[in-house]
Amino acid sequence: MRRYSDQVIENLNTTIDFIRKHFKTNFHLLKADTEQRYFPAENQEGVRYEFIRDDNPVFHRTKWINRLLNSVDMPYAGVWEPGVIVMPDQIKNSVESLRYTEAILSIPYSERIYRCDQLASGIYGKSKKPEVLLVMAPAMPVESNRKNKGQVFLVNRKRYLATGGENEKLYGEEMENMVRLKMMDVLNMTVYHSAGPLFCLWYPESRIHKNNQMHREILSRKELLNTCKHAEA
């Protein structure tokens, strides 16, 4: 079996190729880890890469998302996990919601989250056509809403940061998206969802990712309760 980091790098390159094929945009990649495992091609147009040495076994995702959002100078920004594929029309609709409506947060999917196995990911990798994922979807496992961690979302950057951005009290990925959506509700901010599914390309499970998962989930549940209390106040 391939190492976890090897497959994540492959999924990252696949995702960049997918977005670049359908949209003209720039990429800012950030990796916080014990060592640098990703080395982008030199002079890769539109790609900025930043490596930060971090010995913490848990990826403090909300902290690094805020860093990324503060480091770019664009009106709209998308946060995207490696290996996430949604249909191009869904992305287009999400971007337009930020441009032409009051939405501050836009999520380019609203239906099921499909977990691709190694075979389905390989078929997509060869075809480069997202439509093939729709054809294979009925045979794919569906992830529960509980596992919706906000794999991809778009924001009106300045307005989102003005609300406080990501909640850095969340440590790890557990319930991240639930807290994000609840805070938008507390602030009475508009959230848009594009109609359509999301596909997560295959990668081997990481043992590190599972360390202390229960403890982190408990902390995240407490933060969700705190956010709900604000809504009731």
LUMLUM-438533 format. One record per residue (C-alpha): residue number from 1; residue in three letters; x, y negated, z negated. Coordinates in steps of 0.25 Angstrom, whole numbers. Layout:
REC;NUM;ala;X;Y;Z
...
//
This chain:
REC;1;met;0;0;0
REC;2;arg;5;-14;3
REC;3;arg;9;-23;-8
REC;4;tyr;-2;-33;-13
REC;5;ser;6;-45;-9
REC;6;asp;9;-39;5
REC;7;gln;-6;-38;8
REC;8;val;-9;-51;2
REC;9;ile;1;-58;12
REC;10;glu;-5;-50;24
REC;11;asn;-19;-55;20
REC;12;leu;-14;-69;18
REC;13;asn;-8;-69;32
REC;14;thr;-21;-63;37
REC;15;thr;-29;-74;31
REC;16;ile;-20;-85;36
REC;17;asp;-21;-80;50
REC;18;phe;-37;-79;49
REC;19;ile;-39;-93;44
REC;20;arg;-29;-99;54
REC;21;lys;-35;-91;65
REC;22;his;-49;-98;63
REC;23;phe;-45;-111;56
REC;24;lys;-34;-122;57
REC;25;thr;-29;-124;43
REC;26;asn;-17;-124;34
REC;27;phe;-14;-114;23
REC;28;his;-7;-116;9
REC;29;leu;-3;-103;3
REC;30;leu;1;-102;-11
REC;31;lys;7;-89;-18
REC;32;ala;9;-89;-33
REC;33;asp;17;-76;-36
REC;34;thr;30;-70;-43
REC;35;glu;36;-70;-29
REC;36;gln;34;-75;-15
REC;37;arg;28;-64;-7
REC;38;tyr;23;-72;5
REC;39;phe;32;-79;15
REC;40;pro;24;-87;26
REC;41;ala;30;-88;39
REC;42;glu;39;-100;41
REC;43;asn;32;-113;47
REC;44;gln;19;-106;47
REC;45;glu;10;-117;51
REC;46;gly;-1;-122;42
REC;47;val;4;-113;30
REC;48;arg;10;-118;17
REC;49;tyr;15;-108;7
REC;50;glu;18;-110;-7
REC;51;phe;24;-99;-17
REC;52;ile;23;-102;-32
REC;53;arg;30;-92;-41
REC;54;asp;20;-87;-51
REC;55;asp;23;-76;-61
REC;56;asn;9;-75;-66
REC;57;pro;2;-61;-61
REC;58;val;-11;-68;-60
REC;59;phe;-13;-78;-48
REC;60;his;-19;-91;-54
REC;61;arg;-27;-93;-42
REC;62;thr;-35;-105;-46
REC;63;lys;-22;-112;-50
REC;64;trp;-16;-110;-36
REC;65;ile;-28;-113;-29
REC;66;asn;-28;-127;-35
REC;67;arg;-14;-129;-32
REC;68;leu;-17;-126;-17
REC;69;leu;-29;-135;-16
REC;70;asn;-21;-146;-22
REC;71;ser;-9;-144;-13
REC;72;val;-16;-146;0
REC;73;asp;-22;-158;6
REC;74;met;-34;-154;14
REC;75;pro;-49;-157;12
REC;76;tyr;-53;-142;12
REC;77;ala;-45;-130;7
REC;78;gly;-48;-115;7
REC;79;val;-43;-106;-4
REC;80;trp;-40;-92;3
REC;81;glu;-35;-79;-2
REC;82;pro;-27;-70;7
REC;83;gly;-35;-60;14
REC;84;val;-48;-67;14
REC;85;ile;-56;-68;27
REC;86;val;-69;-75;29
REC;87;met;-76;-77;42
REC;88;pro;-71;-90;49
REC;89;asp;-85;-96;50
REC;90;gln;-86;-95;35
REC;91;ile;-74;-103;33
REC;92;lys;-78;-113;43
REC;93;asn;-92;-115;36
REC;94;ser;-84;-116;22
REC;95;val;-75;-127;28
REC;96;glu;-87;-135;34
REC;97;ser;-94;-134;21
REC;98;leu;-83;-142;14
REC;99;arg;-82;-152;25
REC;100;tyr;-97;-155;27
REC;101;thr;-104;-151;14
REC;102;glu;-102;-154;-1
REC;103;ala;-95;-141;-3
REC;104;ile;-83;-142;-11
REC;105;leu;-80;-127;-11
REC;106;ser;-83;-118;1
REC;107;ile;-82;-103;1
REC;108;pro;-82;-96;15
REC;109;tyr;-90;-84;11
REC;110;ser;-102;-81;3
REC;111;glu;-105;-66;5
REC;112;arg;-97;-54;2
REC;113;ile;-82;-52;-1
REC;114;tyr;-77;-40;7
REC;115;arg;-64;-33;3
REC;116;cys;-57;-28;15
REC;117;asp;-50;-15;14
REC;118;gln;-36;-12;21
REC;119;leu;-43;-7;33
REC;120;ala;-52;-19;35
REC;121;ser;-41;-29;32
REC;122;gly;-32;-22;43
REC;123;ile;-43;-22;53
REC;124;tyr;-45;-37;51
REC;125;gly;-30;-40;51
REC;126;lys;-29;-34;65
REC;127;ser;-41;-40;71
REC;128;lys;-40;-54;64
REC;129;lys;-55;-55;66
REC;130;pro;-63;-58;53
REC;131;glu;-76;-53;60
REC;132;val;-70;-39;59
REC;133;leu;-71;-40;43
REC;134;leu;-86;-43;45
REC;135;val;-88;-30;53
REC;136;met;-81;-22;42
REC;137;ala;-87;-29;30
REC;138;pro;-98;-18;28
REC;139;ala;-88;-8;25
REC;140;met;-80;-17;15
REC;141;pro;-81;-18;0
REC;142;val;-88;-31;-5
REC;143;glu;-82;-38;-17
REC;144;ser;-91;-43;-28
REC;145;asn;-94;-57;-31
REC;146;arg;-86;-55;-44
REC;147;lys;-73;-53;-35
REC;148;asn;-76;-66;-28
REC;149;lys;-63;-74;-32
REC;150;gly;-64;-85;-22
REC;151;gln;-55;-79;-11
REC;152;val;-58;-90;-2
REC;153;phe;-64;-104;-4
REC;154;leu;-63;-118;3
REC;155;val;-64;-131;-4
REC;156;asn;-65;-146;-2
REC;157;arg;-51;-148;-8
REC;158;lys;-52;-161;-15
REC;159;arg;-66;-159;-20
REC;160;tyr;-63;-146;-26
REC;161;leu;-50;-150;-33
REC;162;ala;-58;-162;-38
REC;163;thr;-67;-152;-46
REC;164;gly;-55;-146;-52
REC;165;gly;-52;-135;-41
REC;166;glu;-49;-121;-46
REC;167;asn;-51;-117;-60
REC;168;glu;-37;-113;-65
REC;169;lys;-43;-107;-78
REC;170;leu;-46;-95;-69
REC;171;tyr;-34;-86;-69
REC;172;gly;-34;-76;-58
REC;173;glu;-46;-74;-48
REC;174;glu;-57;-68;-57
REC;175;met;-70;-76;-55
REC;176;glu;-63;-88;-49
REC;177;asn;-73;-90;-38
REC;178;met;-85;-89;-48
REC;179;val;-78;-100;-56
REC;180;arg;-75;-109;-44
REC;181;leu;-90;-108;-39
REC;182;lys;-96;-110;-53
REC;183;met;-87;-123;-55
REC;184;met;-92;-128;-41
REC;185;asp;-106;-125;-47
REC;186;val;-103;-133;-60
REC;187;leu;-98;-145;-52
REC;188;asn;-110;-144;-43
REC;189;met;-101;-143;-31
REC;190;thr;-105;-137;-18
REC;191;val;-100;-123;-14
REC;192;tyr;-102;-117;0
REC;193;his;-101;-103;4
REC;194;ser;-100;-98;19
REC;195;ala;-109;-87;22
REC;196;gly;-100;-74;25
REC;197;pro;-91;-64;18
REC;198;leu;-77;-64;14
REC;199;phe;-66;-53;17
REC;200;cys;-54;-50;8
REC;201;leu;-43;-42;15
REC;202;trp;-37;-30;9
REC;203;tyr;-26;-31;-1
REC;204;pro;-21;-20;-11
REC;205;glu;-25;-23;-26
REC;206;ser;-15;-30;-34
REC;207;arg;-12;-25;-48
REC;208;ile;-7;-38;-53
REC;209;his;-21;-44;-49
REC;210;lys;-28;-35;-58
REC;211;asn;-19;-38;-70
REC;212;asn;-27;-45;-81
REC;213;gln;-39;-46;-72
REC;214;met;-49;-44;-83
REC;215;his;-43;-55;-92
REC;216;arg;-43;-65;-80
REC;217;glu;-58;-62;-77
REC;218;ile;-62;-64;-91
REC;219;leu;-55;-78;-91
REC;220;ser;-62;-81;-78
REC;221;arg;-75;-77;-83
REC;222;lys;-73;-87;-95
REC;223;glu;-70;-98;-85
REC;224;leu;-82;-95;-77
REC;225;leu;-90;-96;-90
REC;226;asn;-84;-109;-93
REC;227;thr;-87;-114;-79
REC;228;cys;-102;-110;-81
REC;229;lys;-102;-117;-94
REC;230;his;-99;-130;-87
REC;231;ala;-110;-127;-77
REC;232;glu;-120;-126;-89
REC;233;ala;-115;-139;-96
//
